[in-house]
Amino acid sequence: MKKKTLLFLLAACLIGGMMTQAAGRKAAPTIRVAPDRALVDEMVSVSISGLSQGQAATVKATLNDNHGVAWRSEAEFIADRNGVVDLSKHAPSRGSYTGIDPMGLFWSMNIQPGQAEGHAPAQTFLAPTTMKFELEIDGKTVSSASLTRLYVAQGVKSLEVRDAGLVARLYEPEKGGRRPGVLVLGGSEGGIRSAEANAALLASHGYAALAVAYFGMEGLPQRLVGVPLDYLKKAIDWMGARETIDRRRLAVFGGSKGGELALLLASRFVELKAVVAYVPSHVVWQGIGGAGSSWTYEGQPVPYVPYKSMPSTRGANQPLSLMPLYLGSLDDKEAVAKATIPVEKINGPVLVISGKDDQLWPSSIMADMVVARLKENRHPYKYEHLAYESAGHAIRTTYGPTTRSTGNAQMNLGGQPAANARAQADSWPKALAFLKDGLKKAGAR
């Protein structure tokens, strides 16, 4: 018995010593990203564990986008008393952004030196990308993580549409029956890519979204002058006739000139039951690149506000702001009265979104005019204007870099990168909720 007792005590001491050693050992510093696969409009958690209290650690984020451009951001953090850093709770001590921001490493990315912005091939511009995160301590990489960023959710299919002369692409969930439909419009950049990017995201949230080009592609006007609304009516009719789309629940979504067009279409065609318009206009403007109205209907030009000739406000080495041109043109009260979009005729709720520092055109003032007209005419549906301080023209729908969103050497779009990022983070979830609620009610009418 004594021998057995002695062996038991020796074993107990050995095990106890091993447990004490294990308890004394600290987990290695580790960076975690969750989820590791997410839509580009989805918030992501970035955290660090295994540090000592007060220890400094640097996170470097890199991304090669679908345009072949490399982006980078970085920030240094100080661990809390638990040896943890959580980007949703802790501000960096230095780096490419300031303040507490869970997505700060995303929007503060900048193009790495020596590169030009590229143009992605049509077949890959919505392909998944990989964002990499490296944790550095004292200049050495001690942990890494990666995030796959998706522009299109799994289970979403796309279909090229060329019926009735349309130049469009439909994105919709493969399963789930009849879906609410959204007509998606790009802006004055022309073509279809910006509309496709938003349509893919909307489809990823359960909509059948039809991205429609209306100029700048083969078979369409090559300038944004005299674009026929009749063509867009064909797109609305096409959606209404498709068996996978619930024709009782159709909306329109557009930005900039596409926002102007979205409001105009909804004011004329009762099939559209909700509108989301980013940085829009309350009037129809002269076309871009030629004389005459931007739009026609049944062969006749839609009344428009002509551009007033203005001296350039562009100083030496300064980008051009078009604000004086648009503000001066709005002084033509007679033209404004004729060209004002009758938004009170829209057969559903209206959401307008703007940046108060938009320098391309006065979208915040014009969005206020949309709301004022709806209020004056006692519009029976919900309407709202989301206006963002210090944000400019480029309010997006994704968590992407905003460091180039204020414009370039030629054109001033206004805003600040951080403010544009905050506007995106706040407006996009609200736009999705607005569409969901508006089209749910439309289906019940």
C-alpha positions as CSV (number, residue, x, y, z in Angstrom):
1,M,0.0,0.0,0.0
2,K,2.9,2.4,0.9
3,K,4.5,1.8,-2.5
4,K,1.2,2.5,-4.3
5,T,0.7,5.7,-2.3
6,L,4.2,6.9,-3.1
7,L,3.6,6.3,-6.8
8,F,0.3,8.1,-6.7
9,L,1.9,11.1,-5.0
10,L,4.7,11.2,-7.5
11,A,2.2,11.1,-10.4
12,A,0.1,13.8,-8.8
13,C,3.2,16.1,-8.4
14,L,4.2,15.5,-12.1
15,I,0.7,16.3,-13.4
16,G,0.4,19.4,-11.2
17,G,3.8,20.7,-12.4
18,M,2.7,20.2,-16.0
19,M,-0.6,22.1,-15.4
20,T,1.3,24.9,-13.7
21,Q,3.6,25.2,-16.7
22,A,0.7,25.2,-19.1
23,A,-1.1,27.8,-17.1
24,G,2.0,30.0,-17.2
25,R,2.4,29.7,-20.9
26,K,0.5,32.4,-22.9
27,A,-1.3,31.9,-26.2
28,A,0.6,33.3,-29.1
29,P,-0.7,36.7,-30.5
30,T,-3.3,35.9,-33.1
31,I,-5.4,38.0,-35.5
32,R,-8.9,36.8,-36.4
33,V,-11.4,37.9,-39.1
34,A,-15.0,36.8,-38.9
35,P,-16.6,35.7,-41.0
36,D,-13.8,34.8,-43.3
37,R,-16.1,34.9,-46.3
38,A,-18.6,37.9,-46.7
39,L,-20.4,40.1,-49.1
40,V,-18.7,43.4,-49.8
41,D,-21.6,45.2,-48.0
42,E,-21.3,43.1,-44.9
43,M,-19.6,44.3,-41.7
44,V,-16.7,42.1,-40.6
45,S,-15.1,41.6,-37.2
46,V,-11.3,42.1,-36.9
47,S,-9.7,41.3,-33.5
48,I,-6.4,40.4,-31.9
49,S,-5.8,38.2,-28.8
50,G,-2.8,36.9,-27.0
51,L,-1.1,40.2,-26.4
52,S,0.2,41.6,-23.1
53,Q,-1.6,44.6,-21.5
54,G,-0.4,47.8,-23.2
55,Q,1.5,46.0,-25.9
56,A,1.6,47.7,-29.3
57,A,0.7,45.7,-32.4
58,T,0.3,46.7,-36.1
59,V,-2.3,45.4,-38.5
60,K,-1.6,45.7,-42.2
61,A,-4.4,45.0,-44.7
62,T,-3.8,44.4,-48.4
63,L,-6.1,43.8,-51.4
64,N,-5.6,43.2,-55.1
65,D,-8.8,44.3,-56.7
66,N,-10.4,43.1,-59.9
67,H,-8.9,46.0,-61.8
68,G,-5.4,44.7,-61.1
69,V,-4.7,47.4,-58.5
70,A,-3.0,46.8,-55.2
71,W,-4.4,48.6,-52.1
72,R,-3.1,48.8,-48.6
73,S,-4.0,50.2,-45.1
74,E,-2.4,49.8,-41.7
75,A,-3.0,50.8,-38.1
76,E,-1.2,50.4,-34.8
77,F,-3.2,49.4,-31.7
78,I,-2.5,49.1,-28.0
79,A,-3.8,46.0,-26.2
80,D,-6.3,46.4,-23.4
81,R,-5.9,44.9,-19.9
82,N,-6.9,41.5,-21.2
83,G,-4.3,41.6,-24.0
84,V,-7.0,42.0,-26.6
85,V,-7.7,44.5,-29.5
86,D,-11.2,44.7,-31.0
87,L,-11.6,47.1,-33.9
88,S,-15.2,47.7,-33.0
89,K,-14.1,48.9,-29.6
90,H,-10.6,50.2,-29.9
91,A,-9.2,53.2,-31.9
92,P,-5.8,53.0,-33.4
93,S,-2.9,54.9,-31.8
94,R,-1.8,55.8,-35.3
95,G,-2.4,54.6,-38.9
96,S,-4.4,55.2,-42.0
97,Y,-7.6,56.1,-40.1
98,T,-8.6,57.6,-36.7
99,G,-11.3,56.8,-34.2
100,I,-13.2,53.7,-33.4
101,D,-14.3,52.1,-36.7
102,P,-14.8,48.4,-37.2
103,M,-14.3,48.9,-41.0
104,G,-11.6,51.5,-40.8
105,L,-9.0,49.3,-42.4
106,F,-11.3,48.8,-45.4
107,W,-12.3,52.3,-46.3
108,S,-8.8,53.8,-45.5
109,M,-7.0,51.6,-48.0
110,N,-5.0,53.5,-50.6
111,I,-3.4,52.5,-53.9
112,Q,0.2,51.4,-53.4
113,P,2.8,53.7,-55.0
114,G,3.7,53.3,-58.7
115,Q,0.4,52.0,-59.9
116,A,-2.3,53.3,-62.1
117,E,-6.0,52.6,-61.6
118,G,-7.0,49.8,-64.1
119,H,-10.1,48.5,-65.8
120,A,-11.3,45.0,-65.0
121,P,-12.4,42.7,-67.8
122,A,-16.2,42.3,-68.1
123,Q,-16.1,38.6,-67.1
124,T,-14.1,39.2,-63.8
125,F,-15.1,42.6,-62.4
126,L,-17.6,41.0,-60.0
127,A,-15.3,38.0,-59.1
128,P,-14.4,37.4,-55.5
129,T,-11.4,39.1,-54.1
130,T,-9.1,38.3,-51.2
131,M,-8.2,40.7,-48.5
132,K,-5.2,39.8,-46.4
133,F,-4.4,40.9,-42.8
134,E,-1.0,40.6,-41.2
135,L,-0.3,41.2,-37.5
136,E,3.1,42.6,-36.8
137,I,4.9,43.0,-33.5
138,D,8.2,44.8,-33.3
139,G,8.4,44.7,-37.1
140,K,7.9,40.9,-37.4
141,T,4.8,39.2,-38.8
142,V,3.5,36.9,-36.1
143,S,0.0,36.0,-37.4
144,S,-2.2,36.4,-40.5
145,A,-5.7,36.0,-41.7
146,S,-7.6,36.4,-44.9
147,L,-11.1,37.4,-46.0
148,T,-12.9,36.4,-49.2
149,R,-15.0,39.3,-50.4
150,L,-18.0,38.5,-52.5
151,Y,-19.9,40.8,-54.9
152,V,-22.5,38.1,-55.6
153,A,-23.9,35.7,-53.0
154,Q,-23.9,32.0,-53.6
155,G,-27.2,31.0,-55.1
156,V,-27.6,34.1,-57.3
157,K,-27.6,33.7,-61.0
158,S,-27.3,36.2,-63.8
159,L,-29.0,36.4,-67.3
160,E,-28.0,38.6,-70.2
161,V,-31.1,40.4,-71.5
162,R,-31.4,41.6,-75.1
163,D,-35.2,41.3,-75.6
164,A,-37.0,44.2,-77.3
165,G,-33.7,46.1,-77.8
166,L,-32.8,46.1,-74.1
167,V,-29.2,46.1,-73.1
168,A,-29.5,44.7,-69.6
169,R,-28.5,41.9,-67.2
170,L,-30.8,40.3,-64.6
171,Y,-29.5,39.1,-61.2
172,E,-31.8,37.0,-59.2
173,P,-31.8,34.2,-56.6
174,E,-31.9,30.7,-58.2
175,K,-34.6,29.5,-55.7
176,G,-37.4,31.0,-53.7
177,G,-40.3,31.6,-56.1
178,R,-41.5,35.0,-57.3
179,R,-39.3,37.9,-56.0
180,P,-39.8,41.6,-55.7
181,G,-38.1,43.3,-58.7
182,V,-35.8,46.3,-58.8
183,L,-34.9,48.3,-61.9
184,V,-31.3,49.4,-61.3
185,L,-29.8,52.4,-63.1
186,G,-26.2,53.7,-63.3
187,G,-25.2,57.4,-63.7
188,S,-23.5,59.7,-66.1
189,E,-20.5,57.3,-66.5
190,G,-22.7,55.3,-68.9
191,G,-22.6,51.6,-69.7
192,I,-23.8,49.0,-67.3
193,R,-21.1,48.2,-64.8
194,S,-22.2,50.4,-61.8
195,A,-25.7,49.2,-62.3
196,E,-24.6,45.6,-62.4
197,A,-22.6,45.9,-59.2
198,N,-25.7,47.3,-57.3
199,A,-28.0,44.7,-59.0
200,A,-25.7,41.9,-57.9
201,L,-25.9,43.1,-54.3
202,L,-29.6,43.6,-54.4
203,A,-30.0,40.1,-55.7
204,S,-27.8,38.8,-52.9
205,H,-30.4,40.3,-50.5
206,G,-33.3,38.5,-52.2
207,Y,-34.4,40.7,-55.1
208,A,-34.7,40.1,-58.8
209,A,-32.6,43.1,-59.9
210,L,-32.4,44.2,-63.6
211,A,-29.4,46.3,-64.4
212,V,-30.1,48.4,-67.5
213,A,-27.7,50.4,-69.6
214,Y,-29.4,53.4,-71.2
215,F,-26.5,55.0,-73.1
216,G,-22.8,54.4,-74.0
217,M,-23.2,50.8,-75.3
218,E,-23.8,49.3,-78.7
219,G,-27.3,49.9,-79.9
220,L,-27.9,52.7,-77.5
221,P,-27.3,56.5,-77.6
222,Q,-23.7,57.2,-77.2
223,R,-24.2,60.4,-75.3
224,L,-26.6,61.2,-72.4
225,V,-28.8,63.4,-74.7
226,G,-32.3,62.6,-75.7
227,V,-32.4,59.1,-74.1
228,P,-35.9,57.7,-74.6
229,L,-38.0,56.9,-71.5
230,D,-39.9,54.6,-73.8
231,Y,-36.8,52.3,-73.7
232,L,-36.9,52.2,-69.9
233,K,-40.6,51.4,-70.0
234,K,-39.7,48.3,-72.0
235,A,-37.5,47.3,-69.2
236,I,-40.3,47.8,-66.7
237,D,-42.7,45.8,-68.8
238,W,-40.1,43.0,-69.3
239,M,-39.8,42.7,-65.5
240,G,-43.6,42.7,-65.1
241,A,-43.9,39.8,-67.5
242,R,-41.2,37.6,-66.1
243,E,-42.5,34.6,-64.1
244,T,-39.9,34.9,-61.4
245,I,-40.8,38.5,-60.6
246,D,-43.8,39.7,-58.7
247,R,-45.2,42.5,-60.8
248,R,-47.0,44.0,-57.8
249,R,-43.7,44.7,-56.2
250,L,-41.5,46.6,-58.5
251,A,-39.0,49.4,-57.4
252,V,-36.4,51.5,-59.1
253,F,-32.9,52.2,-57.7
254,G,-30.5,54.8,-59.2
255,G,-27.6,57.2,-58.4
256,S,-26.7,60.6,-59.7
257,K,-28.2,61.0,-63.2
258,G,-29.6,57.5,-62.5
259,G,-31.3,59.0,-59.4
260,E,-32.8,61.8,-61.6
261,L,-34.0,59.1,-64.0
262,A,-35.3,56.9,-61.2
263,L,-37.5,59.7,-59.8
264,L,-38.7,60.7,-63.3
265,L,-39.6,57.1,-64.3
266,A,-41.5,56.5,-61.1
267,S,-43.4,59.7,-61.5
268,R,-44.6,58.5,-64.9
269,F,-45.1,54.8,-64.6
270,V,-47.4,53.6,-61.8
271,E,-46.0,50.1,-62.0
272,L,-43.0,51.3,-59.9
273,K,-44.0,51.1,-56.3
274,A,-40.9,52.4,-54.5
275,V,-37.9,54.6,-55.3
276,V,-34.3,54.7,-53.8
277,A,-32.3,57.6,-55.3
278,Y,-28.7,58.4,-54.3
279,V,-27.5,62.0,-54.9
280,P,-30.3,62.7,-57.2
281,S,-31.8,65.8,-58.9
282,H,-35.3,67.2,-58.4
283,V,-35.4,68.5,-62.0
284,V,-34.6,67.2,-65.4
285,W,-31.3,68.7,-66.7
286,Q,-29.9,69.4,-70.1
287,G,-28.1,66.4,-71.6
288,I,-24.4,65.8,-71.1
289,G,-22.3,66.2,-74.2
290,G,-24.9,68.0,-76.4
291,A,-27.8,70.4,-76.5
292,G,-31.3,69.4,-75.6
293,S,-33.0,67.4,-72.8
294,S,-31.4,64.4,-71.2
295,W,-34.6,62.5,-71.9
296,T,-37.4,62.2,-74.4
297,Y,-40.8,60.4,-74.2
298,E,-42.9,59.4,-77.2
299,G,-40.5,61.3,-79.5
300,Q,-40.8,64.6,-77.5
301,P,-38.1,66.1,-75.3
302,V,-38.9,66.2,-71.6
303,P,-38.8,69.8,-70.3
304,Y,-35.3,70.5,-68.8
305,V,-33.2,73.1,-67.2
306,P,-30.4,74.3,-69.6
307,Y,-26.9,74.9,-68.4
308,K,-26.1,78.5,-67.7
309,S,-22.7,79.6,-69.1
310,M,-20.4,80.0,-66.2
311,P,-16.7,81.0,-65.9
312,S,-14.5,78.2,-64.7
313,T,-13.9,78.1,-60.9
314,R,-10.9,75.8,-61.4
315,G,-7.7,77.3,-60.0
316,A,-4.2,76.3,-60.9
317,N,-3.7,72.6,-60.1
318,Q,-7.2,72.5,-58.6
319,P,-9.9,70.0,-59.7
320,L,-13.1,71.4,-61.2
321,S,-16.3,71.8,-59.2
322,L,-19.5,72.0,-61.2
323,M,-21.5,73.3,-58.3
324,P,-21.5,77.0,-59.5
325,L,-22.8,75.8,-62.9
326,Y,-25.7,73.9,-61.4
327,L,-26.6,76.5,-58.8
328,G,-26.4,79.3,-61.4
329,S,-28.6,77.3,-63.8
330,L,-31.2,76.8,-61.0
331,D,-31.7,80.6,-61.0
332,D,-33.8,80.1,-64.2
333,K,-37.1,79.9,-62.3
334,E,-39.2,79.5,-65.4
335,A,-37.2,76.5,-66.7
336,V,-37.0,75.0,-63.2
337,A,-40.8,75.2,-62.8
338,K,-41.3,73.3,-66.1
339,A,-38.6,70.8,-65.5
340,T,-39.4,69.9,-61.9
341,I,-40.1,66.2,-61.6
342,P,-43.7,65.7,-60.3
343,V,-42.6,63.3,-57.6
344,E,-46.0,63.5,-55.9
345,K,-47.3,61.2,-58.7
346,I,-45.0,58.4,-57.5
347,N,-47.1,55.4,-56.6
348,G,-45.2,54.5,-53.4
349,P,-42.5,55.5,-50.9
350,V,-39.5,57.6,-51.8
351,L,-36.0,57.5,-50.3
352,V,-33.4,60.1,-51.3
353,I,-29.8,60.1,-50.1
354,S,-27.2,62.9,-50.4
355,G,-23.9,64.3,-49.2
356,K,-24.0,67.8,-47.9
357,D,-20.6,68.5,-49.4
358,D,-21.4,67.1,-52.9
359,Q,-19.3,69.3,-55.3
360,L,-20.4,67.7,-58.5
361,W,-24.0,69.0,-58.2
362,P,-26.1,70.2,-55.3
363,S,-27.7,66.9,-54.5
364,S,-28.5,67.7,-50.9
365,I,-30.4,70.9,-51.9
366,M,-32.1,69.1,-54.7
367,A,-33.1,66.1,-52.5
368,D,-34.6,68.6,-50.0
369,M,-36.7,70.0,-52.9
370,V,-37.9,66.4,-53.6
371,V,-39.1,66.1,-50.0
372,A,-40.5,69.6,-49.9
373,R,-42.7,68.8,-52.9
374,L,-43.8,65.5,-51.5
375,K,-44.7,67.2,-48.2
376,E,-46.5,70.1,-50.0
377,N,-48.6,67.7,-52.0
378,R,-49.3,65.4,-48.9
379,H,-47.8,62.4,-50.5
380,P,-49.7,59.4,-49.0
381,Y,-46.6,57.2,-48.8
382,K,-43.5,57.3,-46.7
383,Y,-40.7,59.6,-47.8
384,E,-37.3,60.4,-46.3
385,H,-34.1,62.3,-47.0
386,L,-30.8,60.9,-45.6
387,A,-28.4,63.8,-45.7
388,Y,-24.8,63.3,-44.5
389,E,-22.4,65.9,-43.2
390,S,-19.1,66.2,-44.9
391,A,-20.0,63.5,-47.4
392,G,-19.7,64.1,-51.2
393,H,-21.1,62.7,-54.4
394,A,-19.6,59.3,-54.2
395,I,-21.7,57.6,-51.5
396,R,-21.4,53.9,-52.3
397,T,-23.2,50.7,-51.3
398,T,-20.1,48.6,-50.3
399,Y,-17.3,48.7,-47.7
400,G,-14.6,49.6,-50.1
401,P,-11.8,52.2,-50.2
402,T,-13.1,55.7,-50.1
403,T,-9.6,57.4,-50.3
404,R,-10.3,58.2,-54.0
405,S,-14.0,59.0,-53.6
406,T,-13.5,62.7,-53.3
407,G,-12.5,63.1,-57.0
408,N,-9.3,63.3,-59.0
409,A,-7.1,65.9,-60.5
410,Q,-9.7,66.9,-63.0
411,M,-13.0,66.7,-61.1
412,N,-14.0,67.6,-57.5
413,L,-16.7,65.2,-56.1
414,G,-16.6,66.7,-52.6
415,G,-16.7,65.1,-49.2
416,Q,-14.0,63.5,-47.1
417,P,-13.0,59.8,-47.2
418,A,-14.1,59.1,-43.6
419,A,-17.4,60.9,-44.0
420,N,-18.1,59.1,-47.3
421,A,-17.5,55.8,-45.5
422,R,-19.8,56.8,-42.7
423,A,-22.5,57.7,-45.2
424,Q,-22.2,54.3,-46.8
425,A,-22.3,52.4,-43.6
426,D,-25.4,54.2,-42.5
427,S,-27.4,54.6,-45.7
428,W,-27.1,51.2,-47.3
429,P,-28.7,49.1,-44.5
430,K,-31.5,51.8,-44.3
431,A,-32.0,51.6,-48.1
432,L,-32.4,47.8,-47.9
433,A,-34.8,48.1,-45.0
434,F,-36.7,50.9,-46.9
435,L,-37.1,48.7,-50.0
436,K,-38.1,45.7,-48.0
437,D,-40.8,47.6,-46.1
438,G,-42.1,49.5,-49.1
439,L,-42.4,46.5,-51.4
440,K,-43.9,44.4,-48.7
441,K,-46.7,47.0,-48.3
442,A,-47.0,47.2,-52.1
443,G,-47.7,43.5,-52.3
444,A,-50.5,43.9,-49.8
445,R,-52.3,46.7,-51.7
